[in-house]
Amino acid sequence: MIKVGLVDDHPLFLDGLKKLITESGILEVPFSAKDGKECLHSLTFEQPDVLLLDINLPDYSGIDLCKEIYQRWPKINIIALTSFGEYTIVRKMLENGAKGYLLKNAMPEEIIEGIKVVAGGDIFLCHEIDLFMKRDSHRHIFLTPRETELLRLIVKGYTNPEIAAELFLGVETINSYRKNLLFKLNARNTAVLVKMAIEEKLI
């Protein structure tokens, strides 16, 4: 039997999920938790094979919780089970150690399949997310005013110290902003970043 832990703050959804999993005949639920604190407490006593983790919890960001669980118990296979389908959230969850991503509107069969695939050591993305992730990622990015201003100065050819002086920020802060921009736009380097900014009219 594959042991599946559940973390979700919606009792009705949690009950339905528990019923779906236990009726599969190949999965069992050793524990369920309504928030991050309860989840971490349960994991100190029992580590399931798979953990279905909601991203929107009352006391924790599921993204941060995913990272903490992965660092403390790397053998637990985490699957995000959420209503959030934004590219940056999916990517961040995967980078923080999640092995799968399911939307809450996924078919029951797809949820069971995802659990089995991830328990077997593979990555699983539900159909909708898989299609979404294969599109050009930057089309789904929304830049903050600060990021837009930074990108405008990068395109103009400003160096990090020059940008820092222009925006009245520290050079290390600009370095961090620049790295975040590369990450958000999935750009390999500054040249690609500038090309995308111009082509996609991001500034």
C-alpha positions as a printed Julia matrix, in Angstrom:
203×3 Matrix{Float64}:
   0.0    0.0     0.0
   1.2    3.51   -0.83
   0.89   5.83    2.16
  -0.51   9.27    1.29
  -0.53  12.24    3.67
  -3.03  15.04    3.03
  -2.7   18.75    3.83
  -5.69  20.98    3.1
  -7.73  23.46    5.15
 -11.09  22.7     3.47
 -12.8   19.9     5.47
 -15.25  18.9     2.72
 -12.54  18.67    0.07
 -10.3   16.79    2.5
 -13.04  14.26    3.3
 -13.74  13.67   -0.39
 -10.04  13.24   -1.13
  -9.61  10.8     1.75
 -12.58   8.75    0.5
 -11.21   8.71   -3.06
  -7.78   7.54   -1.91
  -8.9    4.85    0.55
 -11.42   3.41   -1.94
  -8.66   2.97   -4.54
  -7.58  -0.23   -2.82
  -3.87   0.53   -3.34
  -3.51   3.7    -1.26
  -4.01   4.52    2.41
  -4.07   7.77    4.4
  -1.93   7.63    7.58
  -2.76  11.24    8.45
  -4.38  14.43    7.23
  -3.62  17.97    8.38
  -5.52  21.24    8.11
  -2.48  23.55    8.18
   1.31  23.68    7.97
   1.94  23.41   11.71
  -0.19  20.29   12.04
   1.48  18.84    8.95
   5.01  19.29   10.32
   3.95  17.83   13.67
   2.46  14.74   11.96
   5.57  14.26    9.8
   7.79  13.96   12.88
   5.92  10.73   13.7
   5.04   9.38   10.27
   6.55  10.06    6.84
   4.21   8.99    4.02
   5.38   7.91    0.58
   3.46  10.8    -0.98
   2.21  14.08    0.46
  -0.63  15.96   -1.25
  -0.04  19.58   -0.29
  -2.37  22.54   -0.79
  -0.48  25.78   -1.52
  -2.94  28.14    0.13
  -2.84  27.3     3.85
  -4.0   29.52    6.75
  -0.64  29.61    8.53
   1.95  28.8     5.88
   2.8   29.43    2.25
   2.65  25.98    0.69
   5.65  26.98   -1.43
   7.77  27.6     1.69
   6.36  24.55    3.43
   7.25  22.38    0.44
  10.87  23.55    0.66
  11.04  22.91    4.41
   9.58  19.41    4.11
  11.9   18.54    1.22
  14.94  19.7     3.19
  13.95  17.77    6.33
  12.49  14.65    4.72
  13.81  14.42    1.13
  12.35  10.92    0.61
   8.77  12.22    0.86
   7.32  12.73   -2.63
   5.36  15.99   -2.53
   2.51  16.74   -4.94
   0.97  20.2    -5.0
  -2.81  19.86   -5.09
  -4.22  23.33   -5.55
  -6.4   25.7    -7.55
  -3.37  27.88   -8.46
  -2.14  27.3   -12.0
   0.26  30.21  -12.53
   3.52  29.36  -14.26
   5.77  30.92  -11.61
   4.02  29.04   -8.78
   4.27  25.69  -10.57
   7.92  26.28  -11.34
   8.72  27.42   -7.8
   7.03  24.37   -6.28
   9.04  22.06   -8.53
  12.24  23.91   -7.69
  11.41  23.63   -3.98
  11.25  19.85   -4.2
   7.71  18.96   -5.37
   7.56  15.9    -7.63
   4.09  16.58   -8.97
   1.43  19.22   -9.57
  -2.32  18.63   -9.66
  -5.15  21.12   -9.99
  -8.16  20.6    -7.75
 -10.4   20.25  -10.79
  -8.38  17.23  -11.99
 -10.33  14.02  -12.62
 -10.23  11.48   -9.75
  -8.41   8.99  -12.01
  -5.74  11.59  -12.7
  -5.18  12.19   -8.98
  -4.72   8.46   -8.35
  -2.43   8.15  -11.37
  -0.36  11.13  -10.19
   0.13   9.56   -6.77
   1.23   6.25   -8.29
   3.64   7.89  -10.75
   5.27  10.09   -8.11
   5.51   7.21   -5.61
   7.38   5.34   -8.35
  10.01   8.07   -8.53
   8.83  10.03  -11.57
   7.53  13.58  -12.03
   3.8   14.04  -12.7
   1.99  17.11  -13.98
  -1.75  16.98  -14.56
  -2.77  17.36  -18.19
  -3.81  21.0   -17.92
  -0.57  22.05  -16.2
   1.57  19.95  -18.56
   0.12  21.79  -21.58
   0.43  25.13  -19.8
   4.1   24.6   -18.92
   4.98  23.76  -22.5
   3.83  27.16  -23.75
   6.13  30.17  -23.77
   6.51  30.87  -20.07
   7.01  34.63  -20.28
   3.52  35.17  -21.7
   2.15  34.4   -18.24
   4.42  36.74  -16.33
   3.28  39.97  -14.72
   6.09  42.29  -13.7
   5.87  44.62  -10.71
   6.47  48.36  -11.33
   9.93  47.99   -9.75
  10.79  45.03  -12.01
   9.56  46.93  -15.07
  11.76  49.9   -14.17
  14.73  47.61  -13.61
  14.15  45.91  -16.95
  13.94  49.29  -18.7
  17.35  50.27  -17.31
  18.87  46.9   -18.23
  17.66  47.33  -21.8
  19.27  50.79  -21.84
  22.57  49.12  -21.0
  22.95  50.34  -17.42
  25.33  48.36  -15.18
  24.18  47.11  -11.76
  25.98  49.94   -9.88
  24.41  52.5   -12.25
  20.96  50.97  -11.74
  21.51  50.98   -7.97
  22.34  54.69   -8.07
  19.35  55.45  -10.32
  16.87  53.59   -8.08
  18.52  54.54   -4.77
  19.06  50.89   -3.85
  22.07  48.77   -2.9
  24.03  46.91   -5.56
  23.29  43.57   -3.86
  19.57  44.36   -3.99
  19.85  45.04   -7.73
  21.78  41.79   -8.18
  18.93  39.97   -6.46
  16.27  41.75   -8.56
  18.16  40.91  -11.74
  18.38  37.22  -10.8
  14.65  37.2   -10.05
  13.94  38.74  -13.46
  16.0   36.07  -15.21
  14.12  33.44  -13.23
  10.65  34.9   -13.84
  11.22  35.28  -17.57
  13.08  31.98  -17.88
  15.95  33.8   -19.59
  19.41  32.23  -19.71
  21.28  35.53  -19.61
  20.95  39.31  -19.9
  21.09  39.26  -23.71
  18.05  36.95  -23.82
  16.34  39.13  -21.21
  16.8   42.26  -23.34
  15.61  40.46  -26.49
  12.45  39.25  -24.73
  11.75  42.68  -23.22
  11.82  44.27  -26.68
   9.99  41.53  -28.58
   7.24  41.09  -25.99
   6.95  44.86  -25.27
   7.46  44.29  -21.55
   8.68  47.84  -20.97
